[in-house]
Amino acid sequence: MNKLLFIDDEEGIRRSVVRALKNEPYKTYTAENGEAGISFLKNNIPDIATVVSDYKMPGLDGLETLAIVGSINPEITRIILTGYATMEAAIQATNQGIDGFLTKPFDNIELRAKVHTINVRKRLKQFVSEQVYKKIEKSPGSLKPTSHEVSILFSDVRDFTRMSQQVSPYKVAAFLNNDYFTPLGEIAYEYNGTVDKHIGDSIMVVFGSPVECKDNAIRAVKTGIKMQKKAKEIDNKLNLKNGLRLKIGIGISTGRVFSGILGSLRIKEFTSIGMPVNIAARLQGMARGGEILISDSTFQQLPGKMEVETLPSANVKGINEPITVYRVKI
């Protein structure tokens, strides 16, 4: 996935862009309008990393075209091309999710440099959850470490160590990215959860920080239920393909944590630490494939219509007394 698609209704501009980018380490394709560009993209989704679209075109304009591109594949870098007369619209577009803009007329050096810079910025954004990125972009000082009431969800693939020893690293990476991290991460995002980190084959999701809400426990449990249903659906499709299965255990706990940007001078991350994190991780370790185990603090915030069953109390490192554990009925 490293090719570029350039959409413009003027043939002369399409030709000049192809010439300008011919020595770049990626191939450039062109389309004469938004409809043709979208059609090409749908047939080449795995290959296209960047789409540049002119703002003013007959039929779909550039913003409409790039909006559809984003719905097809959010990972694609989207760049709007505009004349100076529509500069304000282009700047507004970047505030609405477009990754960057280019202005006409442009010279070849500027074109190559700008495409490269926007692509790099897009890739770097993927190292930070979207909620955290938006907070930093809006107010850089707003993520100082503070105490938050949150719900923590941990998910982990069962029998992953054995499976990973039987297939190639490439297949393991493709399995984690395509069949696990991406579909389950999208579910977390749907319920306004922040993917805090990936730890091996584990996913840690925080509900309530940096985006504060009052129904953290409910959203966390709904996320877990939908994750388990999605994992079952994916597992049925895998059907032992390449020796890989997707059976996950999920643990959820609720309480106060310490959240904010932590780290050294050179490497930092936004994360949450505290007992609810430890309990959620412990519950995840206890859960069998297809199960969701929750703490009493989470259970107390759920509406009556969510069915659970009480399990034997469990010991958790750092807590003197055994804790009450519930299994969510899916």
Short mmCIF file of the C-alpha atoms (twelve columns), coordinates in Angstrom:
data_MODEL
# 
_entry.id   MODEL 
# 
loop_
_atom_site.group_PDB 
_atom_site.id 
_atom_site.type_symbol 
_atom_site.label_atom_id 
_atom_site.label_alt_id 
_atom_site.label_comp_id 
_atom_site.label_asym_id 
_atom_site.label_seq_id 
_atom_site.Cartn_x 
_atom_site.Cartn_y 
_atom_site.Cartn_z 
_atom_site.pdbx_PDB_model_num 
ATOM 1   C CA . MET A 1   0.000   0.000   0.000   1 
ATOM 2   C CA . ASN A 2   2.212   2.832   -1.263  1 
ATOM 3   C CA . LYS A 3   0.673   4.117   -4.503  1 
ATOM 4   C CA . LEU A 4   -0.878  7.510   -5.228  1 
ATOM 5   C CA . LEU A 5   -4.105  8.345   -7.055  1 
ATOM 6   C CA . PHE A 6   -4.407  11.857  -8.532  1 
ATOM 7   C CA . ILE A 7   -7.896  13.093  -9.520  1 
ATOM 8   C CA . ASP A 8   -8.292  16.176  -11.711 1 
ATOM 9   C CA . ASP A 9   -10.521 17.011  -14.662 1 
ATOM 10  C CA . GLU A 10  -7.703  18.814  -16.506 1 
ATOM 11  C CA . GLU A 11  -5.596  16.413  -18.553 1 
ATOM 12  C CA . GLY A 12  -2.608  18.798  -18.658 1 
ATOM 13  C CA . ILE A 13  -2.384  18.898  -14.866 1 
ATOM 14  C CA . ARG A 14  -2.697  15.116  -14.628 1 
ATOM 15  C CA . ARG A 15  0.219   14.710  -17.044 1 
ATOM 16  C CA . SER A 16  2.397   17.234  -15.225 1 
ATOM 17  C CA . VAL A 17  1.825   15.508  -11.882 1 
ATOM 18  C CA . VAL A 18  2.764   12.119  -13.313 1 
ATOM 19  C CA . ARG A 19  6.001   13.646  -14.683 1 
ATOM 20  C CA . ALA A 20  6.747   15.387  -11.372 1 
ATOM 21  C CA . LEU A 21  6.344   12.192  -9.370  1 
ATOM 22  C CA . LYS A 22  7.908   9.710   -11.788 1 
ATOM 23  C CA . ASN A 23  11.098  9.345   -9.714  1 
ATOM 24  C CA . GLU A 24  9.285   8.920   -6.407  1 
ATOM 25  C CA . PRO A 25  9.309   5.474   -4.742  1 
ATOM 26  C CA . TYR A 26  5.646   4.882   -5.578  1 
ATOM 27  C CA . LYS A 27  3.542   4.630   -8.724  1 
ATOM 28  C CA . THR A 28  1.069   7.397   -9.602  1 
ATOM 29  C CA . TYR A 29  -2.332  6.724   -11.147 1 
ATOM 30  C CA . THR A 30  -4.792  9.334   -12.436 1 
ATOM 31  C CA . ALA A 31  -8.542  9.748   -12.859 1 
ATOM 32  C CA . GLU A 32  -10.467 12.473  -14.695 1 
ATOM 33  C CA . ASN A 33  -13.237 12.966  -12.089 1 
ATOM 34  C CA . GLY A 34  -14.409 11.904  -8.659  1 
ATOM 35  C CA . GLU A 35  -16.618 9.071   -9.866  1 
ATOM 36  C CA . ALA A 36  -13.785 7.517   -11.908 1 
ATOM 37  C CA . GLY A 37  -11.349 7.934   -9.026  1 
ATOM 38  C CA . ILE A 38  -13.658 6.216   -6.537  1 
ATOM 39  C CA . SER A 39  -14.293 3.372   -8.968  1 
ATOM 40  C CA . PHE A 40  -10.536 2.880   -9.428  1 
ATOM 41  C CA . LEU A 41  -9.959  2.978   -5.679  1 
ATOM 42  C CA . LYS A 42  -12.600 0.329   -4.964  1 
ATOM 43  C CA . ASN A 43  -10.764 -2.035  -7.310  1 
ATOM 44  C CA . ASN A 44  -7.357  -1.243  -5.812  1 
ATOM 45  C CA . ILE A 45  -7.976  -0.673  -2.088  1 
ATOM 46  C CA . PRO A 46  -4.893  -2.588  -0.825  1 
ATOM 47  C CA . ASP A 47  -2.539  -0.594  -3.096  1 
ATOM 48  C CA . ILE A 48  -3.513  3.071   -2.696  1 
ATOM 49  C CA . ALA A 49  -1.899  4.990   0.182   1 
ATOM 50  C CA . THR A 50  -2.617  8.569   -0.960  1 
ATOM 51  C CA . VAL A 51  -5.411  10.279  -2.908  1 
ATOM 52  C CA . VAL A 52  -5.018  13.857  -4.178  1 
ATOM 53  C CA . SER A 53  -8.183  15.418  -5.591  1 
ATOM 54  C CA . ASP A 54  -8.835  18.760  -7.249  1 
ATOM 55  C CA . TYR A 55  -11.391 20.868  -5.372  1 
ATOM 56  C CA . LYS A 56  -13.451 22.090  -8.339  1 
ATOM 57  C CA . MET A 57  -14.601 19.329  -10.700 1 
ATOM 58  C CA . PRO A 58  -17.811 18.504  -12.570 1 
ATOM 59  C CA . GLY A 59  -19.968 15.987  -10.740 1 
ATOM 60  C CA . LEU A 60  -18.525 15.186  -7.334  1 
ATOM 61  C CA . ASP A 61  -16.291 17.996  -6.089  1 
ATOM 62  C CA . GLY A 62  -13.019 17.307  -4.294  1 
ATOM 63  C CA . LEU A 63  -14.420 17.361  -0.760  1 
ATOM 64  C CA . GLU A 64  -17.253 14.984  -1.651  1 
ATOM 65  C CA . THR A 65  -14.792 12.683  -3.387  1 
ATOM 66  C CA . LEU A 66  -12.361 12.597  -0.465  1 
ATOM 67  C CA . ALA A 67  -15.191 12.050  2.009   1 
ATOM 68  C CA . ILE A 68  -16.139 8.880   0.114   1 
ATOM 69  C CA . VAL A 69  -12.469 7.866   -0.054  1 
ATOM 70  C CA . GLY A 70  -12.280 8.152   3.739   1 
ATOM 71  C CA . SER A 71  -15.370 5.991   4.167   1 
ATOM 72  C CA . ILE A 72  -13.814 3.312   1.954   1 
ATOM 73  C CA . ASN A 73  -10.485 3.289   3.783   1 
ATOM 74  C CA . PRO A 74  -9.743  5.710   6.676   1 
ATOM 75  C CA . GLU A 75  -6.020  4.906   6.470   1 
ATOM 76  C CA . ILE A 76  -5.625  6.591   3.077   1 
ATOM 77  C CA . THR A 77  -3.964  10.014  3.154   1 
ATOM 78  C CA . ARG A 78  -6.394  12.522  1.610   1 
ATOM 79  C CA . ILE A 79  -5.128  15.762  0.067   1 
ATOM 80  C CA . ILE A 80  -7.222  18.513  -1.549  1 
ATOM 81  C CA . LEU A 81  -5.833  20.490  -4.507  1 
ATOM 82  C CA . THR A 82  -7.094  24.042  -4.833  1 
ATOM 83  C CA . GLY A 83  -6.471  27.390  -6.450  1 
ATOM 84  C CA . TYR A 84  -5.832  30.456  -4.334  1 
ATOM 85  C CA . ALA A 85  -9.438  31.582  -4.855  1 
ATOM 86  C CA . THR A 86  -10.691 28.569  -2.869  1 
ATOM 87  C CA . MET A 87  -7.914  28.556  -0.255  1 
ATOM 88  C CA . GLU A 88  -10.338 29.235  2.599   1 
ATOM 89  C CA . ALA A 89  -12.400 26.190  1.675   1 
ATOM 90  C CA . ALA A 90  -9.257  24.057  1.569   1 
ATOM 91  C CA . ILE A 91  -8.187  25.181  5.026   1 
ATOM 92  C CA . GLN A 92  -11.668 24.425  6.302   1 
ATOM 93  C CA . ALA A 93  -11.396 20.972  4.757   1 
ATOM 94  C CA . THR A 94  -8.306  20.166  6.808   1 
ATOM 95  C CA . ASN A 95  -10.287 21.096  9.906   1 
ATOM 96  C CA . GLN A 96  -12.913 18.556  8.856   1 
ATOM 97  C CA . GLY A 97  -10.571 15.592  8.590   1 
ATOM 98  C CA . ILE A 98  -8.797  16.066  5.238   1 
ATOM 99  C CA . ASP A 99  -5.082  15.468  5.853   1 
ATOM 100 C CA . GLY A 100 -3.716  18.454  3.930   1 
ATOM 101 C CA . PHE A 101 -3.987  20.699  0.877   1 
ATOM 102 C CA . LEU A 102 -1.928  21.777  -2.129  1 
ATOM 103 C CA . THR A 103 -2.336  25.024  -4.028  1 
ATOM 104 C CA . LYS A 104 -2.283  25.653  -7.780  1 
ATOM 105 C CA . PRO A 105 -0.089  26.594  -9.490  1 
ATOM 106 C CA . PHE A 106 2.685   24.482  -7.929  1 
ATOM 107 C CA . ASP A 107 6.211   23.572  -8.927  1 
ATOM 108 C CA . ASN A 108 7.497   20.005  -8.953  1 
ATOM 109 C CA . ILE A 109 9.752   20.357  -5.905  1 
ATOM 110 C CA . GLU A 110 6.932   21.827  -3.840  1 
ATOM 111 C CA . LEU A 111 4.549   19.079  -4.950  1 
ATOM 112 C CA . ARG A 112 6.905   16.254  -4.008  1 
ATOM 113 C CA . ALA A 113 7.832   17.819  -0.671  1 
ATOM 114 C CA . LYS A 114 4.238   18.595  0.326   1 
ATOM 115 C CA . VAL A 115 2.942   15.130  -0.528  1 
ATOM 116 C CA . HIS A 116 5.783   13.598  1.481   1 
ATOM 117 C CA . THR A 117 5.206   15.877  4.494   1 
ATOM 118 C CA . ILE A 118 1.451   15.281  4.599   1 
ATOM 119 C CA . ASN A 119 1.963   11.519  4.298   1 
ATOM 120 C CA . VAL A 120 4.453   11.477  7.172   1 
ATOM 121 C CA . ARG A 121 2.127   13.543  9.373   1 
ATOM 122 C CA . LYS A 122 -0.737  11.178  8.596   1 
ATOM 123 C CA . ARG A 123 1.358   8.135   9.553   1 
ATOM 124 C CA . LEU A 124 2.586   9.752   12.785  1 
ATOM 125 C CA . LYS A 125 -1.008  10.496  13.800  1 
ATOM 126 C CA . GLN A 126 -1.668  6.759   13.774  1 
ATOM 127 C CA . PHE A 127 0.703   6.303   16.720  1 
ATOM 128 C CA . VAL A 128 -1.750  8.268   18.884  1 
ATOM 129 C CA . SER A 129 -5.445  7.537   19.403  1 
ATOM 130 C CA . GLU A 130 -7.728  9.977   17.587  1 
ATOM 131 C CA . GLN A 131 -9.262  11.265  20.838  1 
ATOM 132 C CA . VAL A 132 -5.821  12.052  22.288  1 
ATOM 133 C CA . TYR A 133 -4.650  13.671  19.041  1 
ATOM 134 C CA . LYS A 134 -7.700  15.953  18.936  1 
ATOM 135 C CA . LYS A 135 -7.152  16.980  22.549  1 
ATOM 136 C CA . ILE A 136 -3.493  17.828  21.876  1 
ATOM 137 C CA . GLU A 137 -4.401  19.688  18.678  1 
ATOM 138 C CA . LYS A 138 -7.094  21.731  20.452  1 
ATOM 139 C CA . SER A 139 -5.176  22.441  23.665  1 
ATOM 140 C CA . PRO A 140 -1.620  21.061  24.054  1 
ATOM 141 C CA . GLY A 141 -1.635  21.544  27.824  1 
ATOM 142 C CA . SER A 142 -4.961  19.819  28.465  1 
ATOM 143 C CA . LEU A 143 -3.530  16.323  29.000  1 
ATOM 144 C CA . LYS A 144 -1.581  16.910  32.178  1 
ATOM 145 C CA . PRO A 145 -1.821  13.906  34.527  1 
ATOM 146 C CA . THR A 146 -5.039  14.053  36.567  1 
ATOM 147 C CA . SER A 147 -7.416  11.679  38.339  1 
ATOM 148 C CA . HIS A 148 -10.335 10.304  36.316  1 
ATOM 149 C CA . GLU A 149 -13.271 7.961   36.913  1 
ATOM 150 C CA . VAL A 150 -13.026 5.440   34.088  1 
ATOM 151 C CA . SER A 151 -13.825 1.926   32.965  1 
ATOM 152 C CA . ILE A 152 -10.931 -0.172  31.657  1 
ATOM 153 C CA . LEU A 153 -11.351 -2.991  29.130  1 
ATOM 154 C CA . PHE A 154 -8.663  -5.557  28.366  1 
ATOM 155 C CA . SER A 155 -8.958  -8.040  25.506  1 
ATOM 156 C CA . ASP A 156 -6.541  -10.873 24.752  1 
ATOM 157 C CA . VAL A 157 -6.367  -13.657 22.176  1 
ATOM 158 C CA . ARG A 158 -6.548  -17.139 23.651  1 
ATOM 159 C CA . ASP A 159 -3.843  -19.666 22.725  1 
ATOM 160 C CA . PHE A 160 -1.965  -16.975 20.795  1 
ATOM 161 C CA . THR A 161 1.557   -18.051 21.819  1 
ATOM 162 C CA . ARG A 162 1.080   -21.562 20.466  1 
ATOM 163 C CA . MET A 163 -0.533  -20.324 17.239  1 
ATOM 164 C CA . SER A 164 2.196   -17.743 16.616  1 
ATOM 165 C CA . GLN A 165 4.860   -20.461 16.769  1 
ATOM 166 C CA . GLN A 166 3.180   -22.401 13.972  1 
ATOM 167 C CA . VAL A 167 2.879   -19.699 11.303  1 
ATOM 168 C CA . SER A 168 5.198   -17.102 9.783   1 
ATOM 169 C CA . PRO A 169 5.697   -13.692 11.432  1 
ATOM 170 C CA . TYR A 170 4.127   -12.055 8.371   1 
ATOM 171 C CA . LYS A 171 0.924   -14.081 8.755   1 
ATOM 172 C CA . VAL A 172 0.833   -13.381 12.490  1 
ATOM 173 C CA . ALA A 173 1.164   -9.630  11.871  1 
ATOM 174 C CA . ALA A 174 -1.531  -9.695  9.166   1 
ATOM 175 C CA . PHE A 175 -3.831  -11.663 11.479  1 
ATOM 176 C CA . LEU A 176 -3.374  -9.230  14.378  1 
ATOM 177 C CA . ASN A 177 -3.752  -6.087  12.262  1 
ATOM 178 C CA . ASN A 178 -6.558  -7.166  9.930   1 
ATOM 179 C CA . ASP A 179 -8.581  -9.684  11.922  1 
ATOM 180 C CA . TYR A 180 -8.127  -8.398  15.475  1 
ATOM 181 C CA . PHE A 181 -6.741  -4.913  16.176  1 
ATOM 182 C CA . THR A 182 -8.603  -3.138  13.351  1 
ATOM 183 C CA . PRO A 183 -12.151 -4.556  13.652  1 
ATOM 184 C CA . LEU A 184 -12.157 -4.571  17.466  1 
ATOM 185 C CA . GLY A 185 -10.502 -1.151  17.656  1 
ATOM 186 C CA . GLU A 186 -13.272 0.262   15.461  1 
ATOM 187 C CA . ILE A 187 -15.854 -1.108  17.888  1 
ATOM 188 C CA . ALA A 188 -14.093 0.632   20.789  1 
ATOM 189 C CA . TYR A 189 -14.074 3.877   18.793  1 
ATOM 190 C CA . GLU A 190 -17.790 3.459   18.023  1 
ATOM 191 C CA . TYR A 191 -18.502 3.532   21.775  1 
ATOM 192 C CA . ASN A 192 -16.145 6.480   22.347  1 
ATOM 193 C CA . GLY A 193 -13.478 4.339   23.961  1 
ATOM 194 C CA . THR A 194 -9.804  5.299   23.670  1 
ATOM 195 C CA . VAL A 195 -7.452  2.518   22.619  1 
ATOM 196 C CA . ASP A 196 -4.693  3.138   25.142  1 
ATOM 197 C CA . LYS A 197 -2.237  0.597   23.778  1 
ATOM 198 C CA . HIS A 198 -1.614  -2.755  22.144  1 
ATOM 199 C CA . ILE A 199 0.484   -5.060  24.304  1 
ATOM 200 C CA . GLY A 200 1.451   -8.101  22.273  1 
ATOM 201 C CA . ASP A 201 -1.936  -9.639  21.465  1 
ATOM 202 C CA . SER A 202 -3.757  -7.560  24.110  1 
ATOM 203 C CA . ILE A 203 -5.842  -4.413  23.618  1 
ATOM 204 C CA . MET A 204 -6.339  -1.912  26.453  1 
ATOM 205 C CA . VAL A 205 -9.290  0.465   26.046  1 
ATOM 206 C CA . VAL A 206 -10.170 3.355   28.379  1 
ATOM 207 C CA . PHE A 207 -13.679 4.782   28.700  1 
ATOM 208 C CA . GLY A 208 -13.754 8.195   30.372  1 
ATOM 209 C CA . SER A 209 -10.312 9.590   29.591  1 
ATOM 210 C CA . PRO A 210 -9.404  11.799  27.808  1 
ATOM 211 C CA . VAL A 211 -13.074 11.976  26.700  1 
ATOM 212 C CA . GLU A 212 -15.110 12.275  29.917  1 
ATOM 213 C CA . CYS A 213 -18.538 10.601  30.033  1 
ATOM 214 C CA . LYS A 214 -20.952 9.489   32.765  1 
ATOM 215 C CA . ASP A 215 -21.843 6.049   31.361  1 
ATOM 216 C CA . ASN A 216 -18.350 4.573   31.095  1 
ATOM 217 C CA . ALA A 217 -19.245 1.154   32.504  1 
ATOM 218 C CA . ILE A 218 -22.250 0.724   30.196  1 
ATOM 219 C CA . ARG A 219 -20.257 1.661   27.106  1 
ATOM 220 C CA . ALA A 220 -17.386 -0.609  28.141  1 
ATOM 221 C CA . VAL A 221 -19.672 -3.636  28.583  1 
ATOM 222 C CA . LYS A 222 -21.520 -2.917  25.327  1 
ATOM 223 C CA . THR A 223 -18.139 -2.706  23.617  1 
ATOM 224 C CA . GLY A 224 -17.105 -6.036  25.107  1 
ATOM 225 C CA . ILE A 225 -20.322 -7.718  23.966  1 
ATOM 226 C CA . LYS A 226 -19.959 -6.409  20.420  1 
ATOM 227 C CA . MET A 227 -16.250 -7.363  20.389  1 
ATOM 228 C CA . GLN A 228 -17.092 -10.942 21.360  1 
ATOM 229 C CA . LYS A 229 -19.780 -11.187 18.680  1 
ATOM 230 C CA . LYS A 230 -17.402 -9.771  16.073  1 
ATOM 231 C CA . ALA A 231 -14.604 -12.106 17.173  1 
ATOM 232 C CA . LYS A 232 -16.937 -15.091 16.804  1 
ATOM 233 C CA . GLU A 233 -17.932 -13.919 13.321  1 
ATOM 234 C CA . ILE A 234 -14.274 -13.510 12.278  1 
ATOM 235 C CA . ASP A 235 -13.332 -16.840 13.858  1 
ATOM 236 C CA . ASN A 236 -16.014 -18.622 11.815  1 
ATOM 237 C CA . LYS A 237 -14.559 -17.120 8.646   1 
ATOM 238 C CA . LEU A 238 -10.987 -18.040 9.614   1 
ATOM 239 C CA . ASN A 239 -12.031 -21.652 10.240  1 
ATOM 240 C CA . LEU A 240 -8.510  -22.681 11.207  1 
ATOM 241 C CA . LYS A 241 -7.093  -21.006 8.079   1 
ATOM 242 C CA . ASN A 242 -3.301  -20.990 8.463   1 
ATOM 243 C CA . GLY A 243 -3.780  -22.483 11.930  1 
ATOM 244 C CA . LEU A 244 -5.166  -19.199 13.359  1 
ATOM 245 C CA . ARG A 245 -8.306  -18.737 15.449  1 
ATOM 246 C CA . LEU A 246 -9.808  -15.663 17.091  1 
ATOM 247 C CA . LYS A 247 -11.113 -16.557 20.527  1 
ATOM 248 C CA . ILE A 248 -10.740 -13.712 22.999  1 
ATOM 249 C CA . GLY A 249 -11.163 -13.177 26.735  1 
ATOM 250 C CA . ILE A 250 -12.263 -9.770  28.035  1 
ATOM 251 C CA . GLY A 251 -11.966 -8.198  31.496  1 
ATOM 252 C CA . ILE A 252 -13.556 -4.885  32.579  1 
ATOM 253 C CA . SER A 253 -13.114 -2.861  35.762  1 
ATOM 254 C CA . THR A 254 -14.263 0.611   36.866  1 
ATOM 255 C CA . GLY A 255 -12.770 3.156   39.262  1 
ATOM 256 C CA . ARG A 256 -10.420 6.124   39.591  1 
ATOM 257 C CA . VAL A 257 -7.124  6.115   37.699  1 
ATOM 258 C CA . PHE A 258 -4.266  8.497   37.082  1 
ATOM 259 C CA . SER A 259 -4.417  9.552   33.393  1 
ATOM 260 C CA . GLY A 260 -2.202  11.841  31.356  1 
ATOM 261 C CA . ILE A 261 0.928   12.139  29.258  1 
ATOM 262 C CA . LEU A 262 3.722   10.177  30.885  1 
ATOM 263 C CA . GLY A 263 7.228   9.258   29.751  1 
ATOM 264 C CA . SER A 264 10.770  10.459  29.234  1 
ATOM 265 C CA . LEU A 265 12.068  13.564  27.465  1 
ATOM 266 C CA . ARG A 266 12.162  11.753  24.108  1 
ATOM 267 C CA . ILE A 267 9.318   9.217   24.296  1 
ATOM 268 C CA . LYS A 268 5.921   9.944   25.826  1 
ATOM 269 C CA . GLU A 269 2.465   8.420   25.716  1 
ATOM 270 C CA . PHE A 270 -0.990  9.150   27.021  1 
ATOM 271 C CA . THR A 271 -1.994  6.351   29.370  1 
ATOM 272 C CA . SER A 272 -3.893  5.456   32.526  1 
ATOM 273 C CA . ILE A 273 -2.519  3.723   35.601  1 
ATOM 274 C CA . GLY A 274 -4.198  2.541   38.795  1 
ATOM 275 C CA . MET A 275 -5.937  -0.393  40.450  1 
ATOM 276 C CA . PRO A 276 -8.831  -0.605  37.907  1 
ATOM 277 C CA . VAL A 277 -6.200  -1.250  35.212  1 
ATOM 278 C CA . ASN A 278 -4.701  -4.077  37.260  1 
ATOM 279 C CA . ILE A 279 -8.096  -5.603  38.026  1 
ATOM 280 C CA . ALA A 280 -9.250  -5.449  34.389  1 
ATOM 281 C CA . ALA A 281 -6.031  -7.154  33.286  1 
ATOM 282 C CA . ARG A 282 -6.482  -9.825  35.961  1 
ATOM 283 C CA . LEU A 283 -10.097 -10.474 34.939  1 
ATOM 284 C CA . GLN A 284 -9.052  -10.728 31.310  1 
ATOM 285 C CA . GLY A 285 -6.505  -13.360 32.293  1 
ATOM 286 C CA . MET A 286 -9.229  -15.356 34.052  1 
ATOM 287 C CA . ALA A 287 -11.731 -15.141 31.170  1 
ATOM 288 C CA . ARG A 288 -12.058 -18.050 28.787  1 
ATOM 289 C CA . GLY A 289 -12.486 -17.579 25.065  1 
ATOM 290 C CA . GLY A 290 -15.839 -15.888 24.432  1 
ATOM 291 C CA . GLU A 291 -16.225 -14.646 28.013  1 
ATOM 292 C CA . ILE A 292 -16.519 -11.147 29.507  1 
ATOM 293 C CA . LEU A 293 -15.697 -10.874 33.210  1 
ATOM 294 C CA . ILE A 294 -16.427 -7.648  35.096  1 
ATOM 295 C CA . SER A 295 -15.700 -6.262  38.554  1 
ATOM 296 C CA . ASP A 296 -18.315 -5.365  41.154  1 
ATOM 297 C CA . SER A 297 -17.597 -1.650  40.592  1 
ATOM 298 C CA . THR A 298 -18.583 -2.105  36.939  1 
ATOM 299 C CA . PHE A 299 -21.619 -4.251  37.768  1 
ATOM 300 C CA . GLN A 300 -23.004 -1.606  40.131  1 
ATOM 301 C CA . GLN A 301 -23.240 0.913   37.257  1 
ATOM 302 C CA . LEU A 302 -25.067 -1.347  34.797  1 
ATOM 303 C CA . PRO A 303 -28.806 -1.125  34.077  1 
ATOM 304 C CA . GLY A 304 -30.928 -4.062  35.195  1 
ATOM 305 C CA . LYS A 305 -31.541 -5.272  31.654  1 
ATOM 306 C CA . MET A 306 -27.887 -6.349  31.273  1 
ATOM 307 C CA . GLU A 307 -27.765 -9.948  32.433  1 
ATOM 308 C CA . VAL A 308 -24.811 -11.233 34.442  1 
ATOM 309 C CA . GLU A 309 -24.078 -14.198 36.667  1 
ATOM 310 C CA . THR A 310 -22.022 -14.154 39.838  1 
ATOM 311 C CA . LEU A 311 -18.835 -16.211 39.881  1 
ATOM 312 C CA . PRO A 312 -16.652 -17.301 42.811  1 
ATOM 313 C CA . SER A 313 -14.612 -14.472 44.342  1 
ATOM 314 C CA . ALA A 314 -11.054 -14.074 43.056  1 
ATOM 315 C CA . ASN A 315 -7.793  -12.875 44.547  1 
ATOM 316 C CA . VAL A 316 -6.086  -9.940  42.815  1 
ATOM 317 C CA . LYS A 317 -2.500  -8.917  43.430  1 
ATOM 318 C CA . GLY A 318 -2.403  -5.723  45.495  1 
ATOM 319 C CA . ILE A 319 -5.840  -6.253  47.095  1 
ATOM 320 C CA . ASN A 320 -6.058  -7.984  50.476  1 
ATOM 321 C CA . GLU A 321 -9.609  -9.296  50.167  1 
ATOM 322 C CA . PRO A 322 -10.988 -11.430 47.291  1 
ATOM 323 C CA . ILE A 323 -13.079 -9.443  44.792  1 
ATOM 324 C CA . THR A 324 -16.539 -10.290 43.466  1 
ATOM 325 C CA . VAL A 325 -16.535 -11.309 39.804  1 
ATOM 326 C CA . TYR A 326 -19.431 -11.382 37.322  1 
ATOM 327 C CA . ARG A 327 -19.753 -12.977 33.910  1 
ATOM 328 C CA . VAL A 328 -21.729 -10.996 31.330  1 
ATOM 329 C CA . LYS A 329 -24.294 -13.061 29.461  1 
ATOM 330 C CA . ILE A 330 -23.943 -12.470 25.713  1 
# 
